[in-house]
Amino acid sequence: MKIIILEDETRAANHLERLLAKVAPNMTVVARLESVRDGLKYLQNNPEPDLIFSDIQLADGLSFEIYKQVSVRCPIIFTTAYDHYAIEAFQTNGIDYLLKPIEEERLRQSIEKARHFSPGLVLEKLLAMNNPTSEKAYKSRFMVKVGDKIKSVPVEEILVFYSQEKASFIRTSDARTYCIDYALDQLEPMLDPEKFFRINRKYIVSIDACTNILAWTNSRLRLKIEGIDDSDIIVARERVVEFKNWLDR
């Protein structure tokens, strides 16, 4: 497992590397970087690692600037001496947040978490813990890659989420299609159930996409969505009643 360490304090980087050698000897540190500039340069010109350990306050700024400019799919474990960056950390691919000085057992737990949690689900749990009495927070936008640029797509503009050939996509109201980094099973709890409904294993549709619905075989329903040529946009038979109730709210 290849990892990189983003840390501008030599002593802290050495400490982390020693702990990693002890608790995760199968991990190989392929790079140690000290600045936002070095992090950007490395991630833009080298294969993406399997995991990133990232200090937040680097010599030339906050490491969040790196992940705003480079699309990173691998999980990130943030390390810092401060606790007030937690929400922003989990809004990237952050899957854990380690306060310095890092302890061996806490590092072991963090590495284990990296094997089991997706960033989106971790963020949802974090927000729920911080706002136990508030309404559930749903995702409001998705970051997509367009060429070498990153674009933010508001969830209100998304007509449908769908999977195709082991990848996930969104189709927007302005007839554009983008690839996203979430599986449909991950997306479902992130979306407002008042506005989105999973009709089958391949499709999650918005209420705005449900304008052309046809009766189909075996008591099912079929949706036609402009720009998607797929005969499988069908409401599963066991979901038809729930789907109709959702439409009729």
C-alpha positions as CSV (number, residue, x, y, z in Angstrom):
1,M,0.0,0.0,0.0
2,K,1.6,3.3,-1.2
3,I,1.1,6.4,0.9
4,I,2.4,10.0,1.0
5,I,2.9,12.2,4.0
6,L,2.2,15.9,3.9
7,E,3.9,17.4,6.9
8,D,6.1,20.5,7.3
9,E,7.5,19.5,10.8
10,T,10.3,17.0,10.4
11,R,9.9,15.6,13.9
12,A,6.2,15.0,13.4
13,A,6.8,13.3,10.0
14,N,9.5,11.1,11.5
15,H,7.2,10.1,14.4
16,L,4.3,9.2,12.0
17,E,6.6,7.2,9.8
18,R,8.0,5.2,12.8
19,L,4.4,4.5,14.0
20,L,3.4,3.4,10.5
21,A,6.3,1.0,10.3
22,K,5.1,-0.5,13.5
23,V,1.3,-0.7,13.0
24,A,1.2,-1.1,9.2
25,P,4.4,-2.6,7.9
26,N,2.7,-3.3,4.5
27,M,2.5,0.4,3.9
28,T,5.3,2.1,1.9
29,V,5.9,5.9,2.2
30,V,6.6,6.9,-1.4
31,A,6.9,10.7,-0.7
32,R,7.2,13.1,2.2
33,L,6.1,16.6,1.2
34,E,6.3,19.9,3.2
35,S,4.1,22.5,1.4
36,V,1.0,23.1,-0.6
37,R,3.2,23.8,-3.6
38,D,5.0,20.5,-3.3
39,G,1.8,18.6,-2.7
40,L,0.2,20.1,-5.8
41,K,3.2,19.3,-7.9
42,Y,3.5,15.7,-6.7
43,L,-0.2,14.9,-7.2
44,Q,-0.3,16.5,-10.6
45,N,2.7,14.6,-11.9
46,N,2.7,11.2,-10.1
47,P,0.3,8.2,-9.8
48,E,-2.2,8.7,-7.0
49,P,-1.2,6.9,-3.8
50,D,-3.5,4.5,-1.9
51,L,-3.7,6.8,1.2
52,I,-2.6,10.3,2.2
53,F,-1.6,11.5,5.6
54,S,-2.0,15.2,5.5
55,D,-1.2,17.9,8.0
56,I,-3.6,20.8,7.6
57,Q,-1.4,23.8,8.4
58,L,1.6,23.6,6.1
59,A,4.4,26.1,5.6
60,D,2.7,28.0,2.8
61,G,-1.0,27.6,3.6
62,L,-3.7,25.1,4.4
63,S,-3.5,21.7,2.7
64,F,-7.2,22.0,1.8
65,E,-6.0,24.2,-1.1
66,I,-4.4,21.2,-2.6
67,Y,-7.6,19.2,-2.7
68,K,-9.6,22.1,-4.1
69,Q,-7.2,22.1,-7.1
70,V,-6.5,18.4,-7.6
71,S,-9.1,15.7,-7.9
72,V,-8.0,13.1,-5.3
73,R,-9.9,9.8,-5.1
74,C,-7.9,8.1,-2.4
75,P,-8.8,8.5,1.3
76,I,-7.1,11.2,3.3
77,I,-6.3,11.0,7.1
78,F,-5.7,14.6,8.4
79,T,-3.3,15.3,11.2
80,T,-3.2,18.5,13.1
81,A,-2.7,20.1,16.5
82,Y,-6.0,21.9,16.2
83,D,-9.6,20.6,16.3
84,H,-11.5,23.4,14.6
85,Y,-10.9,22.2,11.0
86,A,-12.9,19.0,11.4
87,I,-15.9,19.8,9.3
88,E,-13.8,21.1,6.4
89,A,-11.5,18.1,6.6
90,F,-14.5,15.7,6.1
91,Q,-15.8,17.7,3.2
92,T,-12.8,16.5,1.2
93,N,-11.9,12.8,1.0
94,G,-11.1,12.9,4.7
95,I,-12.0,9.7,6.5
96,D,-10.4,10.6,9.9
97,Y,-8.9,13.4,11.9
98,L,-5.9,12.8,14.1
99,L,-4.8,15.3,16.8
100,K,-1.1,15.6,17.4
101,P,0.8,14.0,19.1
102,I,-0.5,10.9,17.3
103,E,-0.9,7.9,19.5
104,E,-0.2,4.4,18.2
105,E,-3.6,2.9,19.0
106,R,-5.4,5.9,17.5
107,L,-3.4,5.5,14.3
108,R,-4.2,1.8,14.2
109,Q,-7.9,2.6,14.4
110,S,-7.6,5.3,11.7
111,I,-6.0,2.9,9.3
112,E,-8.7,0.3,10.0
113,K,-11.3,3.0,9.3
114,A,-9.7,3.7,5.9
115,R,-10.6,0.2,4.9
116,H,-14.3,0.4,5.7
117,F,-15.7,3.9,5.4
118,S,-16.4,6.1,2.4
119,P,-15.8,9.9,2.8
120,G,-19.5,10.7,2.2
121,L,-20.8,8.4,4.9
122,V,-18.2,9.6,7.4
123,L,-19.2,13.3,6.7
124,E,-22.9,12.4,7.2
125,K,-22.1,10.8,10.6
126,L,-19.9,13.7,11.7
127,L,-22.7,16.2,10.9
128,A,-25.2,14.1,12.7
129,M,-23.0,14.0,15.8
130,N,-22.5,17.8,15.8
131,N,-26.1,18.6,15.2
132,P,-28.1,15.9,17.0
133,T,-31.3,17.9,17.3
134,S,-31.2,19.5,13.8
135,E,-32.7,18.2,10.6
136,K,-30.6,15.7,8.7
137,A,-28.1,17.4,6.4
138,Y,-28.2,16.2,2.8
139,K,-25.6,16.8,0.1
140,S,-26.1,20.1,-1.7
141,R,-23.6,19.9,-4.5
142,F,-21.2,17.4,-6.3
143,M,-17.7,18.1,-7.5
144,V,-17.0,16.8,-11.0
145,K,-14.0,16.8,-13.3
146,V,-14.3,18.5,-16.7
147,G,-11.1,18.0,-18.6
148,D,-8.4,19.4,-16.2
149,K,-10.9,21.6,-14.3
150,I,-13.1,20.9,-11.4
151,K,-16.8,22.0,-11.5
152,S,-19.4,22.2,-8.7
153,V,-22.9,20.9,-9.7
154,P,-25.8,21.9,-7.4
155,V,-28.0,19.0,-6.6
156,E,-31.0,21.0,-7.8
157,E,-29.7,20.7,-11.3
158,I,-29.4,16.9,-11.3
159,L,-32.1,14.9,-12.9
160,V,-30.8,11.4,-12.4
161,F,-27.9,9.4,-10.9
162,Y,-27.1,6.1,-12.6
163,S,-24.5,3.4,-12.8
164,Q,-23.1,2.1,-16.0
165,E,-20.1,-0.3,-16.6
166,K,-19.0,-0.1,-12.9
167,A,-19.0,3.7,-12.9
168,S,-21.5,6.3,-11.6
169,F,-22.8,9.3,-13.5
170,I,-25.2,12.3,-13.2
171,R,-27.4,13.8,-15.9
172,T,-28.2,17.5,-15.4
173,S,-31.1,19.6,-16.5
174,D,-28.9,21.4,-19.1
175,A,-28.4,18.0,-20.8
176,R,-24.8,17.3,-19.5
177,T,-23.4,14.1,-18.2
178,Y,-20.6,13.8,-15.6
179,C,-18.9,11.0,-13.9
180,I,-18.8,11.0,-10.1
181,D,-16.9,9.1,-7.5
182,Y,-19.8,7.7,-5.5
183,A,-21.6,4.3,-5.9
184,L,-25.4,4.5,-5.8
185,D,-25.4,2.7,-2.4
186,Q,-23.3,5.5,-1.0
187,L,-25.4,8.2,-2.7
188,E,-28.8,7.1,-1.4
189,P,-28.3,8.3,2.3
190,M,-26.8,11.6,1.0
191,L,-29.9,12.6,-1.0
192,D,-33.1,14.2,0.3
193,P,-35.8,11.4,0.0
194,E,-38.4,14.1,-0.7
195,K,-36.6,15.0,-3.9
196,F,-34.9,11.7,-5.0
197,F,-36.1,8.1,-5.3
198,R,-34.2,4.9,-6.1
199,I,-36.3,3.1,-8.7
200,N,-34.0,0.1,-9.1
201,R,-30.4,-0.9,-8.6
202,K,-29.1,1.3,-11.5
203,Y,-31.1,4.5,-11.1
204,I,-31.9,7.2,-8.6
205,V,-34.2,9.8,-10.1
206,S,-35.2,13.3,-9.1
207,I,-38.8,14.4,-8.9
208,D,-38.1,16.7,-11.8
209,A,-37.1,13.8,-14.0
210,C,-40.5,12.1,-13.6
211,T,-42.4,13.8,-16.3
212,N,-42.8,11.0,-18.8
213,I,-43.9,7.8,-17.1
214,L,-45.4,4.8,-19.0
215,A,-47.2,1.7,-17.8
216,W,-44.9,-1.3,-18.4
217,T,-45.1,-5.1,-18.3
218,N,-45.6,-7.0,-15.0
219,S,-47.2,-4.0,-13.3
220,R,-44.1,-2.0,-13.5
221,L,-43.5,1.6,-14.7
222,R,-41.0,2.9,-17.2
223,L,-39.5,6.4,-17.2
224,K,-38.2,8.2,-20.2
225,I,-35.4,10.7,-19.5
226,E,-34.2,12.9,-22.3
227,G,-30.6,12.2,-23.2
228,I,-30.4,8.7,-21.7
229,D,-31.1,5.9,-24.1
230,D,-31.7,3.0,-21.8
231,S,-34.6,0.6,-21.6
232,D,-33.8,-0.2,-18.0
233,I,-35.1,3.0,-16.5
234,I,-37.9,0.9,-14.9
235,V,-39.4,1.1,-11.5
236,A,-39.0,-2.3,-9.9
237,R,-42.3,-4.0,-9.3
238,E,-41.8,-4.1,-5.5
239,R,-41.2,-0.3,-5.5
240,V,-44.1,0.8,-7.7
241,V,-46.5,1.5,-4.8
242,E,-43.9,3.4,-2.8
243,F,-42.9,5.3,-5.9
244,K,-46.5,6.4,-6.6
245,N,-46.9,7.5,-3.0
246,W,-43.7,9.5,-3.3
247,L,-45.0,11.2,-6.5
248,D,-48.3,12.0,-4.8
249,R,-46.9,13.8,-1.7
